[in-house]
Amino acid sequence: MHESEQTMYRYFIQPQLDKANNSLIGYELLMKKHTTEGWRPPKHFSDIPAAVIADTLVKTTEQLSLKIGSVSVNLNRTQLMNPQIDDAIIKSQMQLRPLKLVVELTEEPGDEKWGTDQIIPKLQRFSERGMEISLDDVGTGENHLDHIKPLLAYATEIKFALQNFKISFQDPELQKKVTYWRDVADRHNLRFILEGIEDEADDALVEKLGIDFCQGYYYGKPHLLKLASSDPDQA
């Protein structure tokens, strides 16, 4: 791997909160690419070379010594099935102990070739090594209940991202979707995280809907986790 590729991508970390206990439960690692306009998320995470993800993840988790419960990392199905990334995930969990690594399974274009029967053994492999599985972006695109139902037995949480929708959280239609997935999580004894809380009005709705676990700019923006002093500053 060229040095330019190594320095092109870095993880940003964003806090996840337990509002019921007013405590920090973990951080999500969010990959960004350094461009002429500063740090920007890739259009598709599948565009990132597997070797870059593996290398950056291992180097990042080597530095993390956060006194929290978990660190979450996003993988789509294609990345999940990549042996290099698979090995890096397991190595990272070994480095993080006693912290728990949560693999957030996302859905992206191009993932269609990987069926549920193919990814379940990977999820089992991670679970056996002490990791947790999160089903991310539920309610978006093809990621409906019938689609994820076979995976619920291997998951510990589901995440609903408000930013995936064009309407405001103040819209009753979006609130209806949130409560639907909140109830799905309750029925399956899963943690439910609502992502994309941006202001005080959103936070008040979280309280009203009885949602304990949240993430969003209102609680803390993602900030760069540098791997070298020469890393470009956050912009």
KASUL-V140202 format. One record per residue. N is the residue number from 0. RES is the residue in one letter. PSI is psi in degrees with one decimal (NA if undefined). Layout:
# KASUL-V140202
n=N res=RES psi=PSI
n=N res=RES psi=PSI
This chain:
# KASUL-V140202
n=0 res=M psi=134.7
n=1 res=H psi=151.0
n=2 res=E psi=-34.4
n=3 res=S psi=-35.9
n=4 res=E psi=-35.5
n=5 res=Q psi=-34.6
n=6 res=T psi=-3.3
n=7 res=M psi=-30.8
n=8 res=Y psi=139.7
n=9 res=R psi=156.9
n=10 res=Y psi=138.3
n=11 res=F psi=148.6
n=12 res=I psi=138.6
n=13 res=Q psi=133.8
n=14 res=P psi=148.8
n=15 res=Q psi=131.4
n=16 res=L psi=148.6
n=17 res=D psi=101.5
n=18 res=K psi=-30.3
n=19 res=A psi=-37.3
n=20 res=N psi=4.4
n=21 res=N psi=51.2
n=22 res=S psi=159.0
n=23 res=L psi=126.7
n=24 res=I psi=-21.4
n=25 res=G psi=-177.3
n=26 res=Y psi=143.4
n=27 res=E psi=134.8
n=28 res=L psi=125.3
n=29 res=L psi=116.7
n=30 res=M psi=133.1
n=31 res=K psi=155.7
n=32 res=K psi=137.3
n=33 res=H psi=124.1
n=34 res=T psi=179.5
n=35 res=T psi=-19.0
n=36 res=E psi=8.3
n=37 res=G psi=-162.3
n=38 res=W psi=127.4
n=39 res=R psi=145.3
n=40 res=P psi=145.6
n=41 res=P psi=152.5
n=42 res=K psi=-46.0
n=43 res=H psi=132.1
n=44 res=F psi=-20.1
n=45 res=S psi=-12.8
n=46 res=D psi=-17.5
n=47 res=I psi=127.8
n=48 res=P psi=139.7
n=49 res=A psi=-39.9
n=50 res=A psi=-34.7
n=51 res=V psi=-44.8
n=52 res=I psi=-49.7
n=53 res=A psi=-48.6
n=54 res=D psi=-45.0
n=55 res=T psi=-38.2
n=56 res=L psi=-46.4
n=57 res=V psi=-44.0
n=58 res=K psi=-35.2
n=59 res=T psi=-47.1
n=60 res=T psi=-22.8
n=61 res=E psi=-31.6
n=62 res=Q psi=-17.6
n=63 res=L psi=122.1
n=64 res=S psi=47.7
n=65 res=L psi=134.5
n=66 res=K psi=69.0
n=67 res=I psi=178.8
n=68 res=G psi=-34.4
n=69 res=S psi=161.5
n=70 res=V psi=128.3
n=71 res=S psi=141.8
n=72 res=V psi=138.4
n=73 res=N psi=133.6
n=74 res=L psi=135.7
n=75 res=N psi=175.6
n=76 res=R psi=-39.2
n=77 res=T psi=-42.8
n=78 res=Q psi=-38.0
n=79 res=L psi=-35.2
n=80 res=M psi=-0.6
n=81 res=N psi=122.1
n=82 res=P psi=-35.4
n=83 res=Q psi=-42.7
n=84 res=I psi=-40.0
n=85 res=D psi=-48.2
n=86 res=D psi=-39.3
n=87 res=A psi=-37.8
n=88 res=I psi=-47.1
n=89 res=I psi=-41.2
n=90 res=K psi=-40.2
n=91 res=S psi=-40.1
n=92 res=Q psi=-39.4
n=93 res=M psi=-37.0
n=94 res=Q psi=-31.8
n=95 res=L psi=-21.9
n=96 res=R psi=136.9
n=97 res=P psi=3.4
n=98 res=L psi=151.9
n=99 res=K psi=132.7
n=100 res=L psi=127.4
n=101 res=V psi=121.3
n=102 res=V psi=114.2
n=103 res=E psi=110.9
n=104 res=L psi=115.2
n=105 res=T psi=165.3
n=106 res=E psi=127.0
n=107 res=E psi=157.7
n=108 res=P psi=136.7
n=109 res=G psi=-13.1
n=110 res=D psi=-7.8
n=111 res=E psi=-26.1
n=112 res=K psi=-14.5
n=113 res=W psi=107.6
n=114 res=G psi=163.6
n=115 res=T psi=-39.0
n=116 res=D psi=-21.8
n=117 res=Q psi=-33.6
n=118 res=I psi=-22.0
n=119 res=I psi=-43.8
n=120 res=P psi=-33.7
n=121 res=K psi=-43.3
n=122 res=L psi=-39.6
n=123 res=Q psi=-41.9
n=124 res=R psi=-43.0
n=125 res=F psi=-44.9
n=126 res=S psi=-40.1
n=127 res=E psi=-21.5
n=128 res=R psi=16.8
n=129 res=G psi=5.2
n=130 res=M psi=165.5
n=131 res=E psi=156.2
n=132 res=I psi=129.3
n=133 res=S psi=134.3
n=134 res=L psi=108.7
n=135 res=D psi=158.3
n=136 res=D psi=35.5
n=137 res=V psi=148.5
n=138 res=G psi=4.4
n=139 res=T psi=134.7
n=140 res=G psi=-125.4
n=141 res=E psi=1.0
n=142 res=N psi=56.8
n=143 res=H psi=178.5
n=144 res=L psi=-44.0
n=145 res=D psi=-33.5
n=146 res=H psi=-40.0
n=147 res=I psi=-7.5
n=148 res=K psi=-42.2
n=149 res=P psi=-17.3
n=150 res=L psi=-13.2
n=151 res=L psi=-31.7
n=152 res=A psi=-18.8
n=153 res=Y psi=-5.2
n=154 res=A psi=156.8
n=155 res=T psi=-15.4
n=156 res=E psi=159.2
n=157 res=I psi=148.4
n=158 res=K psi=136.8
n=159 res=F psi=125.1
n=160 res=A psi=110.9
n=161 res=L psi=-31.2
n=162 res=Q psi=-10.6
n=163 res=N psi=-5.7
n=164 res=F psi=144.8
n=165 res=K psi=-20.4
n=166 res=I psi=158.4
n=167 res=S psi=154.0
n=168 res=F psi=-21.3
n=169 res=Q psi=-14.5
n=170 res=D psi=126.6
n=171 res=P psi=-30.4
n=172 res=E psi=-40.5
n=173 res=L psi=-36.9
n=174 res=Q psi=-36.4
n=175 res=K psi=-40.4
n=176 res=K psi=-42.4
n=177 res=V psi=-46.6
n=178 res=T psi=-31.5
n=179 res=Y psi=-48.8
n=180 res=W psi=-30.9
n=181 res=R psi=-42.9
n=182 res=D psi=-34.0
n=183 res=V psi=-44.9
n=184 res=A psi=-43.5
n=185 res=D psi=-43.5
n=186 res=R psi=-29.3
n=187 res=H psi=12.5
n=188 res=N psi=43.8
n=189 res=L psi=151.2
n=190 res=R psi=139.3
n=191 res=F psi=120.9
n=192 res=I psi=126.7
n=193 res=L psi=121.1
n=194 res=E psi=144.3
n=195 res=G psi=22.2
n=196 res=I psi=119.7
n=197 res=E psi=-19.2
n=198 res=D psi=-178.2
n=199 res=E psi=-35.1
n=200 res=A psi=-40.8
n=201 res=D psi=-44.0
n=202 res=D psi=-38.0
n=203 res=A psi=-36.7
n=204 res=L psi=-35.8
n=205 res=V psi=-44.8
n=206 res=E psi=-45.8
n=207 res=K psi=-37.0
n=208 res=L psi=-0.4
n=209 res=G psi=38.8
n=210 res=I psi=123.8
n=211 res=D psi=-38.0
n=212 res=F psi=125.1
n=213 res=C psi=162.0
n=214 res=Q psi=145.0
n=215 res=G psi=171.0
n=216 res=Y psi=-29.6
n=217 res=Y psi=-32.0
n=218 res=Y psi=-16.8
n=219 res=G psi=125.9
n=220 res=K psi=153.5
n=221 res=P psi=137.8
n=222 res=H psi=149.0
n=223 res=L psi=133.3
n=224 res=L psi=102.0
n=225 res=K psi=142.2
n=226 res=L psi=-16.2
n=227 res=A psi=152.4
n=228 res=S psi=-22.5
n=229 res=S psi=-3.5
n=230 res=D psi=135.8
n=231 res=P psi=143.1
n=232 res=D psi=159.1
n=233 res=Q psi=141.0
n=234 res=A psi=NA
